[in-house]
Amino acid sequence: MSWRTLISWFKDEREERVVPSSLDKKLIRNFQSRVIPNWSQIKYLGRFLSKKETYALISAVCVAVITGLVWTSIYLFNHYEKSPSDGGEYIEALVGQPKFINPVFASADEIDSDLASLVYSSLFRYDEQGRLVSDLASDYSISEDGKTYSINLRQDVRWSDGELFNADDLLFTFEVIQNPEVGSPLLPAFQGVMVEKTGDYAVRFVLKEPFAPFMSFLTVGILPEHVWSEVSPSTIKLAKLNLQPIGAGPWVFSKLVKDVNGNIQSYSLNRNENYYSKTPYLKTLTFKFFADRPEALNALRGQSVSAFSFIPASLKKRIKTKLFSQYQLRLPQYTALFFNQNQLAALKETEVRRALAIAIDREYLVKETLKNEAETINSPFLKGSIGYDASTTYPAFSVERANQLLDKHSKRIEPEKYFNSEFVNEIKRRDDQVKALREAASSTPVQASSAIAELENEVRNAIRAKMPSDQSFYRRDKTGSVLRLTITTVDSSDYEQVAEAVARMWRSVGIHASVNKVNSRQIVRETIKDRSYEVLLYGEITGSDPDPYPFWHSSQSEYPGMNLAFFTDRTADKLIEEARLTSDPDKRTESYKKFQKILIDEMPAVFLYTPLHTWAISKNFRGITVGSIYAPSDRYASLNNWYIKTKWRWK
């Protein structure tokens, strides 16, 4: 159809209609003054339009509406965005029980540290990128000799009960830490440090000598003097404030729920609406406590909690990946076997310790036991830290070489010979019991013989039960004692599996090795405190600075020091001390390299691996950033940015 035909078609249509005269139009306008018709008029429009005109009009309107919607959508897309909104609750599963949500004591327990880091503020803190940034400090300066740290404090901080924060709170906190009667595990770190008030909002730390890592120690939470000053040092651990704290952090204590036995089932924190810095989006944090990790994982799978951290490699495959995001946490932590030479004479021999080290296939532990959720290490200095030396070598795994070294200090014995020897020794130990049986049945020798035979069978069965089926021979040292070693560790699946694997490897070279599992709440407060172990499988977190002083200096052999191997070496002590005195990373690295050589030569411990931890969080949560962390509680560094709810806002 040509355009001329189309025009003539519309023209014919118009001519067929009756065109009102000008008088008619004028008459209509007198009745209706509106130029734009209303809806009651528009609905009659179809009577005046032909079908073709109606279709054309409808099409035009539809195109206009669609065009308008498209342009409106484009405009909104460019000028509006979804943003975090306030509200929501985060629920995390933790294994164990809180006891001291108090920064003076919290460093000895992961749960206490987690909660204390949320409630309390510190002079400095680590952000989500692992950088040390100011918190309660507004600015600071360090003297040229590296001994004096002058710090100005924020003046806009209030405690959760409304009282103002000032320098008196800071002085009080460090007085408590430095008081031996209090028993803070932080005492060694601040021993000899003078803390002075130089103004209402200014303090000064004066050290006896330069100490390069000192700034990292100022991440400890600060206590409010106005509530804690009424508590005596001798009863501070009994105070109600240890579980119902008053802090200045982004979260405030809300409530705790206990069961009939007094165990805390859940612990809730609310957002601190008066927090001096950026307030969190989430409204509530709730922590639920479980007896073990499998139970906590079941709660995660059932979605009664939002998150669960430090999931063992053996349980990781049970996480529902559709519901939970998984984050890899890499702590500055190394796991090692620490030899307690004070508990067993054989461990005093360097060659025996070296034999035990090279009898362990560390690659197998990482690949098979831990399912590659770890990396082997050669020293306490981890990759990326000051002092790390990639060229540091560790004695290679060799069962043959381990046996050669052990043969110098012990004699191999066959299982049956071992059994007979153990049987004779046990009967001798029970000599009084045998005599009592004979005296009780002196008038009836048959009964006495029967009772003694029953006792002997009991002893035989007990010895057989303790003889591992995978041990082909045993060893007896020069004193005639069987070489026995008990590996003590935490009762978590990863530690247990590693300990059992090491015990099997040691049994393959004739060591009668067994495993002793200790509750996670007792491992520090009892086992480590009393040094009641022969070999301890344990993980030490070095923190942001790899300073080995707390873990390897001879002065730290007694609790609260963490020299778990009772390592003593004057040259090593001197190198550790020299590294502390300089802030020059090259000089510190050189001292640490020499120190590492001594450790490998002396072998006070077997360095196994640095673990990789899994943290599972519901995919409902956004804004999570996981960077470098130096302590388990650092996983909350970006918590103030986490959110569930969203809203539209103008860009």
Buried (B, 14 or more C-beta within 10 A) or exposed (E): EEEEEEEEEEEEEEEEEEEEEEEEEEEEEEEEEEEEEEEEEEEEEEEEEBEEBEEEEEEEEEEEEEEEEEEEEEEEEEEEEEEBBBEBEBBBBBBBBBBBBBBBBBBBBBBBBBBBBBBBBBBBBBBBEBEBEBBBBBEBEBEEEBBBBBBBBBEEBBBBEEBBBBBBBBBBBBBBBBBEEBBBBBBBBBEEBBBEBEEEBBBBBBBEEBBBBBBBBBBBBBBBBBBBBEBEEEEBBEBEBBBEBBBBBBBBBBEBEEEEEEEBEEBBBBBBEBBBEEBBBBBBBBBBBBEBBBEBBBBBBEEEBBBBBBBBBBBBEEBEEEBBBEBEBBBBBBBBBBBBBEBBEBBEBEEBBBBBBBBBBBEEBBEEBBBEBBBBBBBBBBEEBBBBBEEBEBBEBBBEBBBBBBBEBBBBBEBEEBBEBBBEEBBEEBEEEBEEBBEEBEEEEEBBEEBBEEBBEEBBEEBEEEEEEEBEBBBBBEEEEBBBBBBBBBBBBBBBBBBBBBBEBBBBBBBBBBBBBBBBBEBBBEBBBEBBBBBBBBBBBBBBBBBBBBBBBBBBBEBBBBBBBBBBBEEBBEBBBBBBBBBEEEBBBBBBBBBBBBBBEBBBBBBBBBBBBBBBBBEBBBBBEBBBBBBBBBBBBBBBBBBBBEEEEEE
